[in-house]
Amino acid sequence: MSLRTNPDRILESIDRERSREQESAGRLPDDRQAVGRELDTTPPPADATNPERMKRIFGLVEQSYRQAAQGSELGKLAARFRGIGDLHHHHARGDVSVVIQYHDSGRPDDVGMSPFEIRPENLAEGKKATGNSRADFNAMKILRGHLRDGVMSGYKKMEPRIRDALRERADIGHLSVNVTMDLRTAQ
């Protein structure tokens, strides 16, 4: 089959060209990310214990995760898994990142990342579990699972650095948390 008549090769070529154009412009494509952001401007009480302050930070991470999981961007990522879609053969790689920013402190941001990979077998298993044959519906469940696991993994990687920030009292003041899921075609 030539390039003209093979829809998979045509779509793969289009996706590669679109990614190259957007990366050459110096920005990530908007349809590749799902983002959740949360800002807390209420400082903890002066007599707050370390476990209470850790709960505050984890609560922000949890709210950011919920915002990313329920946002419309995640649906756009899942839509890329349609029958003949942008993701060639339903194979994709990505990562989930969690960034904690201490706005009222000189401490650098804490960043935790967790990579993941989606294979056609994952969609086949999702189809068996849900009983639904729509690739985007099954991909949404898979993406939410990877998002949840990635956020927990990223948070666990950052936990020692967060404890150091608590000792430095960097969390006293404004905090923001960004949770980002980035998805790209596996090549």
C-alpha positions as a Markdown table, in Angstrom:
| # | Residue | x | y | z |
|---|---|---|---|---|
| 1 | Met | 0.0 | 0.0 | 0.0 |
| 2 | Ser | 1.4 | 3.4 | -0.8 |
| 3 | Leu | 1.4 | 6.5 | 1.4 |
| 4 | Arg | -1.6 | 7.8 | -0.4 |
| 5 | Thr | -3.8 | 4.8 | 0.4 |
| 6 | Asn | -2.6 | 3.8 | 3.9 |
| 7 | Pro | -4.5 | 5.9 | 6.4 |
| 8 | Asp | -2.3 | 4.8 | 9.3 |
| 9 | Arg | 0.8 | 6.1 | 7.6 |
| 10 | Ile | -1.0 | 9.3 | 6.5 |
| 11 | Leu | -2.1 | 10.1 | 10.1 |
| 12 | Glu | 1.3 | 9.2 | 11.5 |
| 13 | Ser | 2.9 | 11.6 | 9.1 |
| 14 | Ile | 0.5 | 14.3 | 10.0 |
| 15 | Asp | 1.0 | 13.8 | 13.7 |
| 16 | Arg | 4.8 | 13.9 | 13.3 |
| 17 | Glu | 4.6 | 17.1 | 11.2 |
| 18 | Arg | 2.3 | 18.8 | 13.7 |
| 19 | Ser | 4.6 | 17.9 | 16.6 |
| 20 | Arg | 7.7 | 19.1 | 14.8 |
| 21 | Glu | 6.0 | 22.5 | 13.9 |
| 22 | Gln | 4.9 | 23.0 | 17.5 |
| 23 | Glu | 8.2 | 22.0 | 19.0 |
| 24 | Ser | 10.1 | 24.2 | 16.6 |
| 25 | Ala | 7.9 | 27.1 | 17.8 |
| 26 | Gly | 9.3 | 26.5 | 21.3 |
| 27 | Arg | 6.1 | 25.3 | 22.9 |
| 28 | Leu | 4.4 | 22.1 | 23.7 |
| 29 | Pro | 1.2 | 21.5 | 21.9 |
| 30 | Asp | -1.9 | 22.3 | 23.9 |
| 31 | Asp | -3.6 | 19.1 | 22.9 |
| 32 | Arg | -0.9 | 17.0 | 24.5 |
| 33 | Gln | -1.3 | 18.1 | 28.1 |
| 34 | Ala | -3.9 | 18.0 | 30.9 |
| 35 | Val | -3.1 | 20.4 | 33.7 |
| 36 | Gly | -4.5 | 21.0 | 37.2 |
| 37 | Arg | -3.4 | 24.0 | 39.2 |
| 38 | Glu | -4.3 | 24.9 | 42.8 |
| 39 | Leu | -3.1 | 27.9 | 44.9 |
| 40 | Asp | -3.4 | 28.3 | 48.6 |
| 41 | Thr | -3.0 | 31.8 | 50.0 |
| 42 | Thr | -4.0 | 31.0 | 53.5 |
| 43 | Pro | -0.9 | 30.4 | 55.7 |
| 44 | Pro | -1.1 | 27.7 | 58.3 |
| 45 | Pro | -1.5 | 28.8 | 61.9 |
| 46 | Ala | 1.7 | 29.7 | 63.7 |
| 47 | Asp | 1.3 | 26.7 | 66.1 |
| 48 | Ala | 0.6 | 24.1 | 63.3 |
| 49 | Thr | 2.4 | 20.8 | 63.6 |
| 50 | Asn | 4.4 | 19.2 | 60.9 |
| 51 | Pro | 1.7 | 16.6 | 60.1 |
| 52 | Glu | -0.9 | 19.3 | 59.8 |
| 53 | Arg | 1.4 | 21.2 | 57.4 |
| 54 | Met | 2.0 | 18.0 | 55.4 |
| 55 | Lys | -1.7 | 17.5 | 55.2 |
| 56 | Arg | -2.1 | 21.0 | 53.8 |
| 57 | Ile | 0.5 | 20.3 | 51.0 |
| 58 | Phe | -1.0 | 16.9 | 50.3 |
| 59 | Gly | -4.5 | 18.5 | 50.1 |
| 60 | Leu | -3.3 | 20.9 | 47.5 |
| 61 | Val | -1.8 | 18.0 | 45.5 |
| 62 | Glu | -5.1 | 16.1 | 45.7 |
| 63 | Gln | -7.1 | 19.1 | 44.6 |
| 64 | Ser | -4.8 | 19.7 | 41.6 |
| 65 | Tyr | -5.1 | 16.0 | 40.7 |
| 66 | Arg | -8.9 | 16.2 | 40.8 |
| 67 | Gln | -8.8 | 19.3 | 38.6 |
| 68 | Ala | -6.6 | 17.6 | 36.0 |
| 69 | Ala | -8.6 | 14.4 | 36.1 |
| 70 | Gln | -12.0 | 16.2 | 35.7 |
| 71 | Gly | -10.8 | 18.8 | 33.2 |
| 72 | Ser | -11.7 | 18.9 | 29.5 |
| 73 | Glu | -8.1 | 18.5 | 28.5 |
| 74 | Leu | -8.0 | 14.9 | 29.7 |
| 75 | Gly | -10.9 | 14.2 | 27.4 |
| 76 | Lys | -9.0 | 15.7 | 24.5 |
| 77 | Leu | -6.1 | 13.4 | 25.3 |
| 78 | Ala | -8.4 | 10.4 | 25.4 |
| 79 | Ala | -10.0 | 11.4 | 22.1 |
| 80 | Arg | -6.6 | 10.9 | 20.4 |
| 81 | Phe | -7.1 | 7.1 | 20.8 |
| 82 | Arg | -10.1 | 7.0 | 18.5 |
| 83 | Gly | -10.3 | 4.1 | 16.0 |
| 84 | Ile | -8.1 | 5.7 | 13.4 |
| 85 | Gly | -6.7 | 8.6 | 15.4 |
| 86 | Asp | -3.6 | 10.6 | 15.9 |
| 87 | Leu | -1.9 | 8.0 | 18.1 |
| 88 | His | -0.5 | 5.4 | 15.7 |
| 89 | His | -1.6 | 1.9 | 16.7 |
| 90 | His | -2.8 | 3.2 | 20.1 |
| 91 | His | 0.8 | 3.3 | 21.5 |
| 92 | Ala | 1.8 | 6.3 | 23.5 |
| 93 | Arg | 4.2 | 7.5 | 26.1 |
| 94 | Gly | 3.9 | 10.2 | 28.6 |
| 95 | Asp | 4.7 | 11.5 | 32.0 |
| 96 | Val | 3.0 | 13.0 | 35.0 |
| 97 | Ser | 4.7 | 15.8 | 36.8 |
| 98 | Val | 3.9 | 17.4 | 40.2 |
| 99 | Val | 5.4 | 20.8 | 41.0 |
| 100 | Ile | 5.2 | 22.5 | 44.4 |
| 101 | Gln | 6.0 | 26.2 | 44.4 |
| 102 | Tyr | 6.9 | 28.1 | 47.6 |
| 103 | His | 6.0 | 31.6 | 46.6 |
| 104 | Asp | 7.0 | 33.4 | 49.9 |
| 105 | Ser | 10.3 | 31.6 | 50.2 |
| 106 | Gly | 13.6 | 31.5 | 48.4 |
| 107 | Arg | 13.4 | 27.7 | 48.2 |
| 108 | Pro | 13.4 | 26.3 | 44.7 |
| 109 | Asp | 10.3 | 24.4 | 43.4 |
| 110 | Asp | 10.0 | 20.7 | 44.3 |
| 111 | Val | 9.4 | 18.6 | 41.2 |
| 112 | Gly | 8.4 | 14.9 | 40.9 |
| 113 | Met | 7.9 | 13.1 | 37.7 |
| 114 | Ser | 6.6 | 9.7 | 36.8 |
| 115 | Pro | 6.7 | 8.2 | 33.2 |
| 116 | Phe | 4.1 | 5.8 | 31.8 |
| 117 | Glu | 3.4 | 4.0 | 28.6 |
| 118 | Ile | 0.1 | 2.9 | 27.0 |
| 119 | Arg | 0.1 | -0.1 | 24.7 |
| 120 | Pro | -2.7 | -1.6 | 22.6 |
| 121 | Glu | -2.9 | -4.4 | 25.1 |
| 122 | Asn | -4.0 | -1.9 | 27.8 |
| 123 | Leu | -6.9 | -0.7 | 25.6 |
| 124 | Ala | -7.9 | -4.3 | 24.9 |
| 125 | Glu | -7.9 | -5.0 | 28.7 |
| 126 | Gly | -9.9 | -1.8 | 29.3 |
| 127 | Lys | -12.4 | -3.0 | 26.7 |
| 128 | Lys | -12.9 | -6.3 | 28.6 |
| 129 | Ala | -13.2 | -4.5 | 31.9 |
| 130 | Thr | -15.7 | -1.9 | 30.8 |
| 131 | Gly | -17.6 | -3.8 | 28.1 |
| 132 | Asn | -17.4 | -0.8 | 25.9 |
| 133 | Ser | -15.7 | -0.8 | 22.5 |
| 134 | Arg | -15.1 | 3.0 | 22.2 |
| 135 | Ala | -11.3 | 3.5 | 22.3 |
| 136 | Asp | -11.6 | 7.1 | 23.7 |
| 137 | Phe | -13.8 | 5.9 | 26.6 |
| 138 | Asn | -11.4 | 3.1 | 27.5 |
| 139 | Ala | -8.4 | 5.5 | 27.1 |
| 140 | Met | -10.0 | 7.9 | 29.5 |
| 141 | Lys | -10.1 | 5.2 | 32.2 |
| 142 | Ile | -6.5 | 4.3 | 31.5 |
| 143 | Leu | -5.3 | 7.9 | 31.5 |
| 144 | Arg | -7.1 | 8.6 | 34.8 |
| 145 | Gly | -5.4 | 5.5 | 36.3 |
| 146 | His | -2.0 | 6.6 | 35.1 |
| 147 | Leu | -2.6 | 10.1 | 36.3 |
| 148 | Arg | -3.5 | 8.9 | 39.8 |
| 149 | Asp | -0.5 | 6.5 | 40.0 |
| 150 | Gly | 1.8 | 9.1 | 38.6 |
| 151 | Val | 0.7 | 11.8 | 41.1 |
| 152 | Met | 1.2 | 9.4 | 44.0 |
| 153 | Ser | 4.6 | 8.2 | 42.7 |
| 154 | Gly | 5.7 | 11.8 | 42.1 |
| 155 | Tyr | 4.6 | 12.9 | 45.5 |
| 156 | Lys | 6.4 | 10.0 | 47.2 |
| 157 | Lys | 9.6 | 10.9 | 45.3 |
| 158 | Met | 9.3 | 14.5 | 46.6 |
| 159 | Glu | 8.3 | 13.7 | 50.2 |
| 160 | Pro | 11.9 | 13.9 | 51.6 |
| 161 | Arg | 12.3 | 17.3 | 50.0 |
| 162 | Ile | 8.9 | 18.5 | 51.3 |
| 163 | Arg | 10.0 | 17.5 | 54.8 |
| 164 | Asp | 13.2 | 19.6 | 54.3 |
| 165 | Ala | 11.0 | 22.5 | 53.2 |
| 166 | Leu | 8.9 | 22.1 | 56.4 |
| 167 | Arg | 12.1 | 22.3 | 58.5 |
| 168 | Glu | 13.1 | 25.5 | 56.7 |
| 169 | Arg | 9.5 | 26.7 | 57.2 |
| 170 | Ala | 9.3 | 27.4 | 53.4 |
| 171 | Asp | 5.6 | 26.3 | 53.4 |
| 172 | Ile | 4.6 | 29.3 | 55.7 |
| 173 | Gly | 3.0 | 31.5 | 53.1 |
| 174 | His | 1.5 | 31.1 | 49.6 |
| 175 | Leu | 1.8 | 27.6 | 48.0 |
| 176 | Ser | 0.8 | 26.4 | 44.6 |
| 177 | Val | 0.7 | 23.0 | 43.1 |
| 178 | Asn | 0.7 | 22.1 | 39.4 |
| 179 | Val | -0.1 | 18.6 | 38.2 |
| 180 | Thr | 0.6 | 18.0 | 34.5 |
| 181 | Met | 0.0 | 15.0 | 32.3 |
| 182 | Asp | 1.8 | 15.0 | 29.0 |
| 183 | Leu | 1.1 | 12.5 | 26.3 |
| 184 | Arg | 2.9 | 11.9 | 23.0 |
| 185 | Thr | 3.0 | 9.3 | 20.3 |
| 186 | Ala | 5.5 | 6.5 | 20.9 |
| 187 | Gln | 7.9 | 6.1 | 18.0 |
